[in-house]
Amino acid sequence: MITSTTNQRVKNVIHLMKQAKERRAQDVFPVEGIRMFREVPPAFRLETYVSESFLKRPENRPALENVKYETVSDTVFLAMSDTKTPQGVICLARQMHYLPEDLLGTAAGWPPLLLVLENLQDPGNLGTILRSSEGAGVTGVLLSSDCADIYNPKVVRSTMGSVLRVPFCYTGSLRDQLRAWKDRGVTVYAAHLKGTTDYTGQDYRTACAFLIGNEAKGLTEETAALADRYIRIPMRGRVESLNASVAASLLAYEAFRQRN
């Protein structure tokens, strides 16, 4: 059993919890919590750590069947954890890798339904968008290179496992990729202050992509200019815009509604 936070493997987990650069360099990400641990395909698990307290609870033992794991003291586990109330299990998993082509969902059974995120910074928003994307049948999520790290522990937790199932990729050329998709028949929509058509008044049954911008600044003018149509989400009061994850969810689910 590991009882010291100076252990190199423990220190590595702590670094991976905190540093996106380290996660990218090692091509792994930490997964914390019993539910998320169960979601990770066994072939993607690299290392598993459990606390003393976790092992003492009989209901947790089935999750560790055929799993090679390292036991750590409760004090050490607390130092490794990214949460205030640790559940007692952390594993390091291989990162998933997709190409833009994978986001089109050729095996999804319906036309591409894409979310395109530009400079989204809030981990909670990003995680919620991934979770909503799975529920709404989004075929893929494209992120600009300056978006938050999708493998941030807060993002991973808030996806409730969707990060393991929804295809996504980062790109340093967001606008070039949008142009390439437009050439392939994807209609691009932007929820925009200049939008004059209600978002429910469009036909999303064909290949489409929704642009979602930065929480504070919205879309850049250059990216918004690539939209084929500006749409609006009606609101009352003095509210000018919705939370990015709420807007993305509304748009994705309207497409889902129309396709069912």
PLY file of the C-alpha trace (Angstrom):
ply
format ascii 1.0
element vertex 260
property float x
property float y
property float z
element edge 259
property int vertex1
property int vertex2
end_header
0.00 0.00 0.00
1.22 3.50 -0.86
1.32 5.71 2.21
3.34 8.72 1.05
2.55 11.57 -1.30
6.22 11.62 -2.34
5.67 8.36 -4.23
6.43 9.06 -7.89
3.25 7.44 -9.18
1.16 9.46 -6.76
2.95 12.66 -7.78
2.29 11.83 -11.42
-1.45 11.46 -10.82
-1.49 14.82 -9.02
0.30 16.45 -11.96
-2.15 14.89 -14.41
-5.08 16.20 -12.40
-3.76 19.74 -12.58
-1.85 20.13 -15.85
-3.34 19.85 -19.33
0.17 20.00 -20.78
1.14 16.88 -18.84
-2.02 15.07 -19.90
-1.24 15.80 -23.54
2.40 14.78 -23.18
1.51 11.41 -21.66
-1.62 10.98 -23.81
-3.63 9.94 -20.74
-6.25 11.46 -18.46
-7.41 10.75 -14.89
-10.90 9.39 -14.30
-12.28 9.71 -10.79
-15.34 8.15 -9.18
-16.92 4.72 -9.28
-19.47 5.48 -12.00
-16.93 6.99 -14.37
-14.47 4.19 -13.61
-17.06 1.64 -14.71
-17.65 3.59 -17.93
-14.02 3.39 -19.08
-13.48 0.44 -21.46
-11.04 -2.01 -19.83
-8.68 -1.74 -22.79
-8.30 1.99 -22.10
-7.44 1.65 -18.40
-3.73 1.97 -17.65
-3.45 2.33 -13.87
-6.04 2.12 -11.11
-5.75 3.45 -7.55
-8.20 2.79 -4.73
-8.32 4.05 -1.15
-8.35 1.93 1.98
-11.91 3.01 2.72
-13.05 2.06 -0.79
-11.80 -1.50 -0.33
-13.57 -1.88 2.99
-17.00 -1.39 1.40
-18.28 -4.73 0.02
-20.46 -3.06 -2.61
-17.32 -1.74 -4.35
-15.59 -5.09 -4.79
-17.46 -6.19 -7.97
-16.10 -3.12 -9.80
-12.55 -4.33 -9.17
-13.05 -7.85 -10.45
-10.25 -8.71 -12.91
-8.76 -5.23 -12.37
-5.15 -4.74 -11.35
-5.06 -1.92 -8.82
-2.84 -0.17 -6.28
-4.10 0.57 -2.78
-3.28 3.96 -1.25
-3.98 5.33 2.21
-6.99 7.60 2.62
-4.68 10.54 3.29
-2.73 9.96 0.10
-5.91 9.46 -1.91
-7.24 12.79 -0.67
-4.09 14.45 -2.02
-4.55 12.71 -5.38
-8.23 13.53 -5.71
-9.69 16.52 -7.54
-12.86 16.47 -5.42
-13.66 17.53 -1.87
-15.41 14.24 -1.07
-13.45 11.53 -2.92
-15.25 8.32 -3.84
-12.08 6.29 -3.51
-11.15 5.22 -7.03
-9.03 6.89 -9.72
-7.79 5.39 -12.94
-5.54 6.70 -15.67
-7.03 6.11 -19.10
-5.79 6.45 -22.66
-7.02 9.54 -24.46
-9.37 9.08 -27.42
-8.33 10.41 -30.83
-10.66 11.32 -33.67
-10.30 12.97 -37.06
-12.74 15.59 -38.41
-14.08 12.89 -40.72
-15.08 10.82 -37.69
-17.36 13.61 -36.47
-19.69 13.26 -39.45
-21.18 10.12 -37.95
-21.37 7.96 -41.04
-22.61 5.07 -38.88
-25.04 7.16 -36.83
-28.06 6.42 -38.99
-28.81 10.06 -39.76
-27.11 13.09 -41.35
-24.25 14.84 -39.56
-25.32 16.89 -36.55
-22.34 18.91 -35.38
-21.51 21.37 -32.63
-18.62 23.73 -33.29
-17.11 25.43 -30.23
-14.94 28.53 -30.51
-12.80 29.54 -27.51
-15.13 27.97 -24.94
-13.39 28.31 -21.58
-15.62 27.04 -18.78
-15.06 23.34 -17.94
-18.62 23.00 -16.66
-20.04 24.33 -19.92
-17.87 22.03 -21.98
-18.83 18.98 -19.93
-22.53 19.80 -20.13
-22.29 20.25 -23.88
-20.71 16.80 -24.27
-23.42 15.23 -22.13
-26.23 16.99 -23.99
-24.59 16.08 -27.29
-24.84 12.39 -26.57
-28.46 12.70 -25.52
-29.42 14.67 -28.62
-27.60 12.42 -31.06
-24.89 14.91 -32.00
-22.49 13.07 -34.29
-19.42 15.09 -33.30
-18.04 18.16 -31.54
-15.34 20.31 -33.13
-13.30 22.58 -30.83
-10.95 25.42 -31.63
-7.46 24.90 -30.23
-8.02 27.62 -27.60
-11.00 25.87 -26.00
-10.72 24.41 -22.50
-9.12 20.97 -22.23
-11.79 18.32 -22.65
-9.78 16.04 -20.34
-9.85 18.52 -17.47
-11.12 16.45 -14.48
-14.07 18.83 -14.02
-15.07 18.38 -17.66
-14.72 14.61 -17.47
-16.90 14.40 -14.34
-19.64 16.64 -15.72
-19.93 14.61 -18.93
-21.09 11.60 -16.87
-19.28 9.32 -19.31
-20.22 11.05 -22.57
-16.60 12.11 -23.13
-15.92 8.41 -23.74
-18.60 8.10 -26.42
-19.07 11.39 -28.29
-16.49 11.91 -31.08
-14.61 15.20 -30.79
-11.45 16.82 -32.03
-9.51 20.04 -31.68
-8.38 22.02 -34.68
-6.03 24.92 -35.21
-7.97 25.85 -38.36
-11.60 26.02 -37.27
-12.67 28.18 -40.21
-10.91 25.98 -42.75
-12.71 22.94 -41.38
-16.03 24.75 -41.51
-15.42 25.64 -45.14
-14.58 22.02 -45.91
-17.81 20.83 -44.29
-19.84 23.49 -46.09
-18.39 22.21 -49.38
-19.76 18.78 -48.41
-23.27 20.10 -47.92
-23.28 20.91 -44.20
-25.44 23.94 -43.41
-23.89 26.12 -40.72
-26.07 27.99 -38.22
-25.11 30.63 -35.69
-27.32 31.78 -32.83
-26.61 35.47 -33.24
-27.91 38.86 -32.14
-28.42 39.62 -35.84
-30.59 36.56 -36.25
-34.12 37.33 -37.45
-35.48 33.77 -37.67
-36.53 31.79 -34.61
-34.32 28.72 -34.15
-37.37 26.48 -34.33
-38.22 27.81 -37.78
-35.36 26.10 -39.61
-35.11 22.60 -41.04
-32.32 20.63 -39.33
-33.12 17.24 -40.82
-30.23 17.53 -43.25
-26.52 17.82 -42.40
-26.02 20.82 -40.12
-23.63 22.43 -37.66
-24.28 24.90 -34.85
-21.66 27.48 -33.87
-21.18 28.19 -30.16
-18.86 30.98 -29.07
-16.95 32.14 -26.02
-19.00 32.63 -22.84
-18.27 36.35 -22.59
-17.46 37.45 -26.13
-19.49 35.08 -28.27
-18.32 34.14 -31.75
-15.61 36.11 -33.51
-16.85 38.07 -36.50
-14.72 35.96 -38.83
-16.25 32.69 -37.65
-19.80 34.03 -37.48
-19.42 35.22 -41.08
-19.13 31.59 -42.19
-22.65 30.80 -40.99
-25.15 30.17 -43.75
-27.93 31.46 -41.51
-28.22 33.50 -38.36
-30.91 32.28 -35.99
-32.17 33.58 -32.68
-33.33 32.04 -29.44
-36.24 34.20 -28.23
-35.88 35.66 -24.75
-37.77 38.04 -22.52
-36.51 40.64 -20.09
-33.08 42.19 -20.47
-31.26 38.95 -21.22
-29.27 39.21 -24.45
-27.83 35.71 -24.53
-28.00 32.35 -22.82
-25.31 30.30 -21.15
-23.28 28.58 -23.88
-24.20 25.07 -22.77
-27.90 25.95 -22.51
-27.90 27.44 -26.01
-26.04 24.45 -27.45
-28.46 22.04 -25.78
-31.53 23.89 -27.07
-30.24 23.87 -30.64
-29.12 20.24 -30.58
-32.41 19.06 -29.11
-34.45 20.99 -31.66
-32.57 19.09 -34.37
-33.21 15.87 -32.45
-36.93 16.69 -32.20
-37.20 17.30 -35.93
-35.37 14.10 -36.80
-37.63 11.88 -34.71
0 1
1 2
2 3
3 4
4 5
5 6
6 7
7 8
8 9
9 10
10 11
11 12
12 13
13 14
14 15
15 16
16 17
17 18
18 19
19 20
20 21
21 22
22 23
23 24
24 25
25 26
26 27
27 28
28 29
29 30
30 31
31 32
32 33
33 34
34 35
35 36
36 37
37 38
38 39
39 40
40 41
41 42
42 43
43 44
44 45
45 46
46 47
47 48
48 49
49 50
50 51
51 52
52 53
53 54
54 55
55 56
56 57
57 58
58 59
59 60
60 61
61 62
62 63
63 64
64 65
65 66
66 67
67 68
68 69
69 70
70 71
71 72
72 73
73 74
74 75
75 76
76 77
77 78
78 79
79 80
80 81
81 82
82 83
83 84
84 85
85 86
86 87
87 88
88 89
89 90
90 91
91 92
92 93
93 94
94 95
95 96
96 97
97 98
98 99
99 100
100 101
101 102
102 103
103 104
104 105
105 106
106 107
107 108
108 109
109 110
110 111
111 112
112 113
113 114
114 115
115 116
116 117
117 118
118 119
119 120
120 121
121 122
122 123
123 124
124 125
125 126
126 127
127 128
128 129
129 130
130 131
131 132
132 133
133 134
134 135
135 136
136 137
137 138
138 139
139 140
140 141
141 142
142 143
143 144
144 145
145 146
146 147
147 148
148 149
149 150
150 151
151 152
152 153
153 154
154 155
155 156
156 157
157 158
158 159
159 160
160 161
161 162
162 163
163 164
164 165
165 166
166 167
167 168
168 169
169 170
170 171
171 172
172 173
173 174
174 175
175 176
176 177
177 178
178 179
179 180
180 181
181 182
182 183
183 184
184 185
185 186
186 187
187 188
188 189
189 190
190 191
191 192
192 193
193 194
194 195
195 196
196 197
197 198
198 199
199 200
200 201
201 202
202 203
203 204
204 205
205 206
206 207
207 208
208 209
209 210
210 211
211 212
212 213
213 214
214 215
215 216
216 217
217 218
218 219
219 220
220 221
221 222
222 223
223 224
224 225
225 226
226 227
227 228
228 229
229 230
230 231
231 232
232 233
233 234
234 235
235 236
236 237
237 238
238 239
239 240
240 241
241 242
242 243
243 244
244 245
245 246
246 247
247 248
248 249
249 250
250 251
251 252
252 253
253 254
254 255
255 256
256 257
257 258
258 259
